[in-house]
Amino acid sequence: MTTRARPRRGDPALGTIAVVALGLYVLFILVPVIMSAWKSLTDENPLLAQSRFVGIANYTEMTHDSALAASLTFTLILAAAVTLVANAAGIGFATLLNKTSLSFRVMRTVAFLPQVLSGVIVAFVWRYLLAQDGILNHVLLSLGIIGQPVTWLGTPHLAMFSVGLVAAWVLTGFTTVVHLAALQSIPVELYQAAMVDGAGRWKRFRHITFPMLAPGTTISVTISLITMLKLYDIIAVLTSGGPADSTQSTALYIIQLAFTDDRYGYASAVAMLLLVVSAGIALTVTSLLRRREVEL
């Protein structure tokens, strides 16, 4: 007599975890977004007894807000530049550190260290390094590269460069680890076959390594862009958006509107704009990079 096997039911513990995870997502992601969307349609201000529904007035105001336009332009340029530099550096470092010895494992840990540190701590350290009487100017003066101290954080263009440098330095730790993981998933046989065919180091990188890195690059570039579009802590500590608002990111502008100008309604509208812009860019870039994966 044949015994029919009963269908196995799912583990109740997994269902519980899924429900808890979904509940946390709704509570800490969806609910705040919905509340922010509603507030963006009001003139909420803690100095007013009651808030009024103003419809799309806040969104209309954004069309002629020069400070918002400047902050959004800076944010987009910073995100594009830092993402490009950090991912290029990440691929380079990952290629150099793709070894199995203990010393290379230690160097991989060191490379990831900036990503582990708090952005506030990183910014404080770099602010000390980039000060007019800081270590960087002292080294450059002692080597005779510059004749007088450079105000890295005191002039608009140098301040923008400095913010980008610090952000790229932090982000490179993440991009290195992602690309290193992608490198280690490439079959060694492909390199061995290429070497038998006489392919040099550059040809192996161009025809094997770079194409096979495509999935890791998609993840790295997308997360890098999202991280930079909402960058706040490093800029707040390093330059506070100055000088002359030249390094004011959109996230920093939202904080200023909400907690300095007490314009919660308008700040929520700008936050919704940043959310839509970030989502649009992330989806577009992901779609393009995944299309590249298919073509490769």
C-alpha positions in Angstrom: 0.0 0.0 0.0 1.5 3.3 -1.1 1.4 6.1 1.4 0.7 9.5 -0.1 3.1 12.2 1.2 1.3 15.2 2.7 2.2 18.6 1.2 4.6 20.4 3.5 3.3 23.6 4.9 5.3 26.7 5.2 7.2 27.4 8.3 4.9 29.6 10.6 8.0 31.4 11.8 8.8 32.7 8.3 5.2 33.9 7.9 5.5 35.8 11.2 8.8 37.4 10.1 7.2 38.4 6.8 4.3 40.0 8.6 6.5 41.9 11.0 8.8 43.1 8.1 5.8 44.2 6.1 4.4 46.0 9.2 7.7 47.8 9.8 7.9 48.8 6.1 4.4 50.3 6.2 4.9 52.0 9.6 8.3 53.6 8.8 8.2 54.0 5.0 4.7 54.2 3.6 3.0 56.1 6.5 5.7 58.9 6.6 5.5 59.2 2.8 1.7 59.5 2.9 1.9 62.0 5.8 4.5 64.1 4.0 2.4 64.0 0.8 -0.6 65.3 2.8 1.4 68.0 4.6 2.7 69.2 1.2 -0.8 70.3 0.4 -1.1 72.4 3.5 0.6 75.5 4.9 1.5 73.8 8.2 3.7 75.9 10.4 4.4 75.4 14.1 3.9 79.1 14.7 0.3 78.9 13.4 -2.5 77.6 15.5 -4.1 75.7 12.6 -2.9 74.7 9.2 -4.9 75.3 6.0 -5.3 73.2 2.9 -3.7 75.1 0.1 -3.8 72.5 -2.7 -0.9 72.7 -5.1 0.2 76.2 -4.0 3.4 74.8 -2.5 4.2 73.0 -5.7 3.5 76.2 -7.7 5.8 78.1 -5.5 8.6 75.7 -6.3 8.6 76.7 -9.9 10.0 80.1 -9.1 12.2 79.2 -6.0 15.7 80.1 -7.1 17.2 78.6 -3.9 15.5 75.3 -4.7 16.7 75.3 -8.3 20.3 76.0 -7.2 20.2 73.3 -4.5 18.7 70.7 -7.0 21.3 71.6 -9.6 24.2 71.2 -7.2 22.7 67.9 -5.9 22.3 66.4 -9.4 25.8 67.5 -10.5 27.3 66.2 -7.2 25.5 62.9 -7.5 26.6 62.3 -11.1 30.2 63.3 -10.5 30.7 61.4 -7.3 28.9 58.3 -8.6 31.2 58.2 -11.7 34.4 58.8 -9.7 33.5 56.4 -6.9 32.6 53.6 -9.2 35.6 54.0 -11.4 37.8 54.0 -8.3 35.9 51.0 -6.9 36.5 49.0 -10.1 40.2 49.9 -9.9 40.7 49.1 -6.3 38.6 45.9 -6.6 40.9 44.7 -9.4 44.0 45.4 -7.4 42.6 43.8 -4.2 41.3 40.7 -5.9 43.8 38.4 -4.2 43.4 35.7 -1.5 46.4 36.4 0.7 46.0 37.7 4.2 47.5 41.0 3.5 45.0 41.7 0.7 42.1 40.7 2.9 43.4 43.2 5.5 43.6 45.9 2.8 40.0 45.1 1.7 38.9 45.7 5.2 40.7 49.0 5.3 39.2 50.0 2.0 35.7 49.4 3.3 36.4 51.3 6.6 35.2 54.8 5.3 31.8 53.3 4.6 31.5 51.9 8.1 32.3 55.2 9.8 29.5 57.8 10.5 29.2 60.5 8.0 29.4 63.1 10.8 32.7 61.7 12.0 34.1 61.6 8.5 33.1 65.2 7.9 34.6 66.4 11.2 37.9 64.7 10.3 38.0 66.1 6.8 37.1 69.5 8.0 40.1 69.5 10.2 42.3 68.2 7.3 40.9 70.8 4.9 41.1 73.8 7.2 43.3 76.7 6.1 45.8 75.8 8.8 45.0 72.1 8.4 47.2 69.1 7.6 46.6 69.2 3.8 47.8 72.8 3.4 50.8 72.1 5.7 51.9 69.1 3.6 51.4 71.0 0.3 53.4 74.0 1.7 56.2 71.8 3.0 56.5 70.1 -0.4 56.5 73.5 -2.2 53.4 72.6 -4.3 51.6 75.7 -3.1 52.9 79.1 -2.0 50.2 80.0 0.4 47.4 78.1 2.2 44.4 77.2 0.1 40.9 78.0 1.4 39.4 74.6 0.5 36.1 75.3 2.3 36.1 79.1 2.0 35.4 79.6 -1.8 32.4 78.3 -3.7 34.3 76.2 -6.4 36.8 74.7 -4.0 34.1 74.0 -1.4 32.1 72.1 -4.0 35.2 70.2 -5.0 36.0 69.4 -1.4 32.5 68.1 -0.7 32.7 65.9 -3.8 36.1 64.6 -2.8 35.0 63.6 0.7 31.7 62.0 -0.6 33.7 60.1 -3.2 36.2 58.9 -0.6 33.4 57.5 1.6 31.5 55.9 -1.3 34.5 54.3 -2.8 34.6 51.8 0.1 31.1 50.6 -0.8 31.7 50.4 -4.6 35.0 48.5 -4.0 33.3 45.8 -2.0 30.4 45.4 -4.5 32.8 45.2 -7.5 35.1 42.9 -5.6 32.2 40.5 -5.0 31.3 40.6 -8.7 34.9 39.9 -9.6 35.1 36.9 -7.4 32.1 35.4 -9.2 33.8 35.4 -12.6 34.9 31.9 -13.5 38.7 31.5 -13.5 38.5 29.3 -16.6 37.6 32.4 -18.7 40.9 34.0 -17.8 42.8 30.8 -18.4 41.3 30.4 -21.8 42.1 34.0 -22.7 45.7 33.6 -21.6 46.1 30.5 -23.7 44.8 32.6 -26.7 47.5 35.2 -26.0 45.2 37.9 -24.6 47.1 40.5 -22.5 46.0 42.1 -19.2 44.1 44.9 -20.9 42.3 42.6 -23.3 41.3 40.3 -20.5 39.9 43.3 -18.5 38.1 44.7 -21.6 36.5 41.5 -22.9 36.0 39.5 -19.7 36.3 41.5 -16.5 34.4 44.7 -17.5 31.4 42.9 -19.2 31.1 40.4 -16.3 31.1 43.2 -13.8 27.8 44.5 -15.3 25.4 43.1 -12.6 27.6 44.5 -9.8 27.9 47.8 -11.5 24.1 48.1 -11.8 23.8 47.7 -8.1 26.7 49.9 -7.2 25.7 52.8 -9.5 22.1 52.8 -8.5 22.8 52.8 -4.7 25.5 55.4 -5.2 23.1 57.7 -7.0 20.4 57.3 -4.4 22.9 57.9 -1.6 24.2 61.1 -3.1 20.8 62.5 -4.0 19.8 62.5 -0.3 23.2 63.5 1.0 23.0 65.6 4.1 25.3 64.8 7.0 28.6 65.3 5.3 27.6 68.6 3.8 26.0 69.8 7.1 29.2 69.3 9.1 31.7 70.2 6.4 30.3 73.4 5.0 26.8 73.9 6.3 25.8 74.6 2.8 28.2 77.5 2.3 29.9 79.5 1.3 27.0 81.6 -0.2 24.9 78.4 -0.4 27.2 77.0 -3.0 27.2 73.5 -1.4 23.6 73.5 -0.3 22.1 70.1 -1.3 18.3 69.7 -1.6 18.2 67.6 1.5 19.9 70.3 3.4 17.5 72.9 2.0 14.6 70.8 3.2 16.0 70.7 6.7 16.4 74.5 6.6 12.9 75.1 5.4 11.4 72.8 8.1 13.5 73.6 11.2 14.9 77.1 10.5 12.1 78.7 8.5 9.3 76.6 10.2 7.7 76.0 6.8 6.7 72.3 7.3 4.2 72.3 4.4 6.6 73.7 1.8 9.4 71.5 3.1 7.2 68.5 2.6 6.5 69.6 -0.9 10.2 69.9 -1.7 10.8 66.5 0.0 8.1 64.9 -2.3 9.9 66.5 -5.3 13.2 65.0 -4.2 11.5 61.6 -3.8 10.1 61.7 -7.3 13.4 62.9 -8.8 15.4 60.2 -7.0 12.9 57.5 -7.9 12.8 58.6 -11.5 16.6 58.7 -11.8 17.1 55.4 -10.0 14.5 53.6 -12.2 15.9 55.1 -15.4 19.5 54.2 -14.6 18.6 50.7 -13.5 16.7 50.1 -16.7 19.6 51.3 -18.9 22.2 49.3 -17.0 20.1 46.1 -17.0 19.6 46.6 -20.7 23.4 46.7 -21.0 23.7 43.4 -19.0 21.4 41.8 -21.6 23.3 43.1 -24.5 26.6 41.9 -23.0 
